C-alpha cells in the first residue's frame, strides 16, 4: 500500500515536471515567434514607406542611432537611398540577444538589425553578410564599403 502511494507521487511529480517543461518551451517559442513577426512587419512597413518615398514614415521606423549617422534622401529611381526595394520571399529572421536580425536574401546575403525603441521594432542598419555556412560576416556600417577585413 505504501509502495503504491509512493509510485503515484513519483508519477505525479514526473508528469508535473514534463508539463512545466513543455509549457516553458511553448511559451518561449511563442515569444520568439511574436518578436520576429513584429520585426518583419516593421521591415515590410519600412520597404513600403521607402518605395512610396515617404521620408517621415521611414524616419519613424529607424532607430535614433541609425538616423544620426545616415541622412535620409529619396533616390532618383524611386525609394530611399540605401534601403532595399523588396525582400526575398525566402528571407531568414532570428533573434540575436535583444535584437532581431533579418537576412534579406535567399537565406544568404545582407543581414539587417532591428532594435526595440519606443515600444516598436526599429531598423538599425546593416549587421553583415550571411554566408552559406550560416556564419554572419561583419560589415562596415556603410553597405557599399563591403565586408570588413579581419
PATORZA-354501 format. One record per residue (C-alpha): residue in three letters; residue number from 1; x, y, z. Coordinates in pm, 1 decimal, decimal comma. Layout:
residues N
(atom 'ALA' NUM (X Y Z))
...
end
This chain:
residues 150
(atom 'UNK' 1 (0,0 0,0 0,0))
(atom 'UNK' 2 (280,6 242,1 89,4))
(atom 'UNK' 3 (470,3 141,5 -225,3))
(atom 'UNK' 4 (165,0 218,5 -444,1))
(atom 'UNK' 5 (124,0 560,9 -281,9))
(atom 'UNK' 6 (490,4 636,6 -345,0))
(atom 'UNK' 7 (462,6 527,6 -709,3))
(atom 'UNK' 8 (163,0 759,2 -759,7))
(atom 'UNK' 9 (356,8 1051,6 -608,3))
(atom 'UNK' 10 (651,1 985,3 -839,8))
(atom 'UNK' 11 (422,1 967,8 -1143,7))
(atom 'UNK' 12 (250,1 1293,6 -1044,0))
(atom 'UNK' 13 (589,7 1461,3 -991,5))
(atom 'UNK' 14 (725,2 1341,1 -1327,7))
(atom 'UNK' 15 (402,5 1436,8 -1504,8))
(atom 'UNK' 16 (402,8 1784,4 -1349,9))
(atom 'UNK' 17 (769,8 1830,3 -1443,5))
(atom 'UNK' 18 (703,0 1730,4 -1804,5))
(atom 'UNK' 19 (401,5 1961,7 -1831,7))
(atom 'UNK' 20 (608,3 2252,9 -1695,8))
(atom 'UNK' 21 (895,7 2171,6 -1930,4))
(atom 'UNK' 22 (673,0 2156,9 -2238,1))
(atom 'UNK' 23 (485,4 2469,7 -2124,0))
(atom 'UNK' 24 (811,3 2662,9 -2084,2))
(atom 'UNK' 25 (924,7 2554,9 -2430,3))
(atom 'UNK' 26 (592,3 2659,5 -2584,1))
(atom 'UNK' 27 (592,7 2999,6 -2411,7))
(atom 'UNK' 28 (949,6 3070,3 -2528,0))
(atom 'UNK' 29 (865,9 2959,4 -2883,1))
(atom 'UNK' 30 (561,0 3185,9 -2897,1))
(atom 'UNK' 31 (759,5 3481,3 -2757,4))
(atom 'UNK' 32 (1030,5 3434,0 -3020,2))
(atom 'UNK' 33 (773,1 3396,2 -3297,1))
(atom 'UNK' 34 (589,9 3713,6 -3193,3))
(atom 'UNK' 35 (915,5 3908,1 -3168,0))
(atom 'UNK' 36 (1035,2 3806,8 -3514,0))
(atom 'UNK' 37 (690,7 3865,1 -3669,1))
(atom 'UNK' 38 (676,0 4216,5 -3525,1))
(atom 'UNK' 39 (1021,1 4295,9 -3666,2))
(atom 'UNK' 40 (924,2 4155,9 -4008,6))
(atom 'UNK' 41 (608,8 4371,8 -4007,1))
(atom 'UNK' 42 (824,3 4674,9 -3926,9))
(atom 'UNK' 43 (1054,7 4583,4 -4215,9))
(atom 'UNK' 44 (758,9 4546,2 -4454,3))
(atom 'UNK' 45 (632,8 4891,6 -4348,9))
(atom 'UNK' 46 (984,5 5029,4 -4397,6))
(atom 'UNK' 47 (1004,9 4891,2 -4752,5))
(atom 'UNK' 48 (655,5 5017,6 -4838,5))
(atom 'UNK' 49 (730,4 5362,9 -4696,2))
(atom 'UNK' 50 (1062,7 5373,7 -4878,5))
(atom 'UNK' 51 (906,6 5273,4 -5209,1))
(atom 'UNK' 52 (646,0 5547,2 -5163,0))
(atom 'UNK' 53 (923,0 5798,8 -5089,5))
(atom 'UNK' 54 (764,1 5884,0 -4753,1))
(atom 'UNK' 55 (1069,8 6001,5 -4559,3))
(atom 'UNK' 56 (866,1 6085,2 -4246,4))
(atom 'UNK' 57 (736,1 5726,7 -4226,3))
(atom 'UNK' 58 (1083,9 5584,1 -4295,3))
(atom 'UNK' 59 (1228,9 5808,2 -4023,5))
(atom 'UNK' 60 (968,7 5682,3 -3772,7))
(atom 'UNK' 61 (1075,5 5322,8 -3844,5))
(atom 'UNK' 62 (1450,5 5381,6 -3793,8))
(atom 'UNK' 63 (1645,3 5390,3 -3467,9))
(atom 'UNK' 64 (1792,5 5716,6 -3342,9))
(atom 'UNK' 65 (2143,6 5572,1 -3376,8))
(atom 'UNK' 66 (2083,3 5493,2 -3742,6))
(atom 'UNK' 67 (1930,8 5834,1 -3817,5))
(atom 'UNK' 68 (2223,2 6016,4 -3652,9))
(atom 'UNK' 69 (2472,2 5855,6 -3888,9))
(atom 'UNK' 70 (2262,7 5815,1 -4206,3))
(atom 'UNK' 71 (2079,5 6110,4 -4361,8))
(atom 'UNK' 72 (1765,1 6000,3 -4545,1))
(atom 'UNK' 73 (1702,2 6112,0 -4902,1))
(atom 'UNK' 74 (1480,7 5997,4 -5187,1))
(atom 'UNK' 75 (1664,3 5804,3 -5460,3))
(atom 'UNK' 76 (1643,1 5918,1 -5821,9))
(atom 'UNK' 77 (1485,2 5592,3 -5941,0))
(atom 'UNK' 78 (1241,5 5578,9 -5651,3))
(atom 'UNK' 79 (1269,9 5453,1 -5298,3))
(atom 'UNK' 80 (1513,2 5580,2 -5037,7))
(atom 'UNK' 81 (1892,1 5578,5 -5079,2))
(atom 'UNK' 82 (2044,6 5279,3 -4900,1))
(atom 'UNK' 83 (1719,4 5088,2 -4849,4))
(atom 'UNK' 84 (1614,0 4782,0 -5046,7))
(atom 'UNK' 85 (1305,2 4798,5 -5264,6))
(atom 'UNK' 86 (1193,8 4443,4 -5177,5))
(atom 'UNK' 87 (1273,2 4139,9 -4963,1))
(atom 'UNK' 88 (1323,3 3787,8 -5096,7))
(atom 'UNK' 89 (1031,7 3553,4 -5014,9))
(atom 'UNK' 90 (1278,6 3302,5 -4862,7))
(atom 'UNK' 91 (1424,6 3553,5 -4617,8))
(atom 'UNK' 92 (1559,6 3431,7 -4283,4))
(atom 'UNK' 93 (1489,6 3601,0 -3949,2))
(atom 'UNK' 94 (1611,3 3520,0 -3598,4))
(atom 'UNK' 95 (1655,4 3668,5 -3251,2))
(atom 'UNK' 96 (2013,4 3761,0 -3164,1))
(atom 'UNK' 97 (2027,9 3868,5 -2797,3))
(atom 'UNK' 98 (1789,3 4161,4 -2760,1))
(atom 'UNK' 99 (1791,3 4230,9 -3135,0))
(atom 'UNK' 100 (1620,4 4076,0 -3435,3))
(atom 'UNK' 101 (1836,4 4003,5 -3739,9))
(atom 'UNK' 102 (1686,8 3957,3 -4086,3))
(atom 'UNK' 103 (1867,0 3823,9 -4392,8))
(atom 'UNK' 104 (1702,4 3997,0 -4686,9))
(atom 'UNK' 105 (1821,1 3745,0 -4947,2))
(atom 'UNK' 106 (1750,0 3380,6 -5017,1))
(atom 'UNK' 107 (1893,3 3267,8 -4681,1))
(atom 'UNK' 108 (2229,6 3418,4 -4777,0))
(atom 'UNK' 109 (2315,6 3784,0 -4824,9))
(atom 'UNK' 110 (2280,7 4111,0 -4640,0))
(atom 'UNK' 111 (2169,0 4094,6 -4274,9))
(atom 'UNK' 112 (1991,4 4391,3 -4117,8))
(atom 'UNK' 113 (1929,4 4458,1 -3748,7))
(atom 'UNK' 114 (1616,0 4569,8 -3565,8))
(atom 'UNK' 115 (1619,5 4705,1 -3211,1))
(atom 'UNK' 116 (1337,6 4779,2 -2971,2))
(atom 'UNK' 117 (1265,1 5151,3 -2948,9))
(atom 'UNK' 118 (961,1 5348,6 -2833,6))
(atom 'UNK' 119 (758,3 5030,2 -2798,5))
(atom 'UNK' 120 (819,9 4906,9 -3153,6))
(atom 'UNK' 121 (1092,7 4745,8 -3360,6))
(atom 'UNK' 122 (1312,6 4993,1 -3545,7))
(atom 'UNK' 123 (1558,9 4945,5 -3829,4))
(atom 'UNK' 124 (1917,2 4987,9 -3704,6))
(atom 'UNK' 125 (2123,7 4926,8 -4015,1))
(atom 'UNK' 126 (2328,0 4650,5 -4173,4))
(atom 'UNK' 127 (2499,0 4395,2 -3949,5))
(atom 'UNK' 128 (2685,4 4193,7 -4208,6))
(atom 'UNK' 129 (2654,1 3925,3 -4471,9))
(atom 'UNK' 130 (2509,9 3579,3 -4405,9))
(atom 'UNK' 131 (2728,9 3319,1 -4572,3))
(atom 'UNK' 132 (2610,7 2975,9 -4698,9))
(atom 'UNK' 133 (2770,6 2806,8 -4396,1))
(atom 'UNK' 134 (2541,7 3008,6 -4163,8))
(atom 'UNK' 135 (2815,7 3244,6 -4045,5))
(atom 'UNK' 136 (2746,7 3619,4 -4035,1))
(atom 'UNK' 137 (3046,9 3809,9 -4163,5))
(atom 'UNK' 138 (3052,6 4158,2 -4004,0))
(atom 'UNK' 139 (3015,1 4450,0 -4239,9))
(atom 'UNK' 140 (3118,7 4810,8 -4217,4))
(atom 'UNK' 141 (2830,8 5045,8 -4133,2))
(atom 'UNK' 142 (2823,6 5156,7 -4497,3))
(atom 'UNK' 143 (2684,4 4872,4 -4716,1))
(atom 'UNK' 144 (2878,1 4998,7 -5018,8))
(atom 'UNK' 145 (3205,6 4955,7 -4826,5))
(atom 'UNK' 146 (3166,2 4574,4 -4829,6))
(atom 'UNK' 147 (3259,5 4328,2 -4555,2))
(atom 'UNK' 148 (3524,3 4435,1 -4308,2))
(atom 'UNK' 149 (3858,6 4262,5 -4337,5))
(atom 'UNK' 150 (3976,5 4090,8 -4015,3))
end
